Amino acid sequence: MSFDWQKLTPNPELTEAQKDLLRGITERFLEQGTGTQDHQKKVELGKERNMLNALVQLGLIRNNRNHFYPTFQSLYYLSGSLRDNYTEMLDLLFIAIQSLYRSFGPRQFTIQDRAAGQRSDSNPGI
């Protein structure tokens, strides 16, 4: 997937401390699949905890159930190779969703329904 990352250049530019904080939140989410606990992060940052509010106001992170999660724009601050790997995965995910929509139309289905369909397609004797 070719994506023009310059379109996501934030305005105003972030400080190095904000970039490091954002990278930490984003990498934790991508590596562990969990958000960063807000209270723990605020205590850790001490007097600099207002950086979290600034990142929320810029739309780079969201607070959901007392955990910070990165938004798509936060990928801008990751290393180029890591960022490109995740955008490629997202591209494949969107292609799969598009394929499901074309195959089944606009209806609801569960992952279990689709997995069962794939098993029966690959093993007709089941």
C-alpha positions in Angstrom: 0.0 0.0 0.0 1.4 3.4 -1.0 0.3 6.0 1.6 1.4 9.6 1.6 2.4 10.1 5.3 2.9 13.8 4.7 -0.9 14.2 4.7 -0.8 13.2 8.4 1.8 15.8 9.4 0.3 17.3 12.6 -0.1 20.9 13.1 1.3 22.1 15.4 4.5 20.1 15.4 5.0 17.9 18.6 7.9 18.3 21.0 10.4 15.4 21.3 8.9 14.5 24.7 5.5 14.3 23.2 6.8 12.2 20.3 8.5 9.8 22.7 5.3 9.5 24.8 3.2 8.9 21.7 5.6 6.3 20.4 5.5 4.5 23.7 1.7 4.4 23.8 1.5 3.3 20.1 4.2 0.6 20.3 2.6 -0.8 23.5 -0.7 -1.1 21.7 0.8 -2.7 18.6 3.0 -5.1 20.5 0.6 -6.1 23.4 -2.8 -5.2 22.1 -3.7 -3.3 25.2 -4.0 0.4 26.1 -1.8 2.3 28.5 -3.4 2.8 31.9 -4.1 6.5 32.3 -3.5 6.8 36.0 -0.2 4.9 35.9 1.0 7.0 33.0 0.0 10.3 34.7 1.8 9.3 37.9 4.9 8.3 35.8 4.9 11.7 34.0 4.4 13.7 37.1 4.3 17.5 36.3 4.5 16.7 32.6 1.2 14.8 32.6 -0.5 17.6 30.7 1.2 16.2 27.6 -1.4 13.4 27.6 -4.2 16.0 27.3 -2.4 17.8 24.5 -2.1 14.5 22.6 -5.9 13.8 23.2 -6.8 17.3 21.9 -4.7 16.8 18.8 -6.6 13.5 18.1 -3.4 11.4 18.3 -4.6 9.3 21.3 -8.0 8.5 22.8 -8.9 7.7 26.4 -11.3 4.8 26.7 -12.2 3.2 30.1 -9.1 4.8 31.7 -6.7 3.5 29.1 -5.0 5.5 26.3 -5.1 4.1 22.8 -3.4 5.4 19.7 -5.3 6.7 16.7 -4.3 6.0 13.1 -2.4 9.3 12.9 -0.1 8.1 15.7 1.5 5.7 13.2 3.2 8.8 11.6 5.6 8.8 14.5 6.8 5.2 14.3 9.9 4.2 12.4 9.3 4.0 8.6 9.6 0.2 8.4 7.3 -0.5 11.3 4.8 2.0 10.1 4.8 0.5 6.6 4.3 -3.0 7.9 1.2 -2.0 9.8 -0.3 0.0 7.0 0.3 -3.1 4.7 -1.6 -5.2 7.2 -4.4 -2.7 7.4 -4.6 -2.7 3.6 -4.9 -6.5 3.6 -7.6 -6.3 6.3 -9.6 -3.8 4.2 -9.3 -6.0 1.1 -10.6 -9.0 3.1 -13.6 -6.9 4.4 -14.3 -5.7 0.9 -14.2 -9.3 -0.4 -16.7 -10.4 2.4 -19.0 -7.5 1.5 -18.9 -8.4 -2.2 -19.5 -12.1 -1.4 -22.3 -11.8 1.2 -23.6 -8.3 0.8 -24.5 -5.9 3.6 -25.3 -8.2 6.5 -24.0 -9.1 9.9 -22.0 -12.2 10.5 -19.6 -13.4 13.1 -16.0 -14.4 12.8 -17.1 -17.9 13.9 -19.6 -18.0 11.0 -16.9 -17.1 8.5 -14.3 -19.5 10.0 -16.8 -22.4 9.8 -17.5 -21.5 6.2 -13.7 -21.6 5.4 -13.4 -25.0 7.1 -16.2 -26.5 5.1 -14.8 -25.0 1.9 -11.4 -26.5 2.4 -12.8 -29.9 3.7 -15.9 -30.7 1.7 -16.3 -34.0 3.7 -17.0 -32.1 6.9 
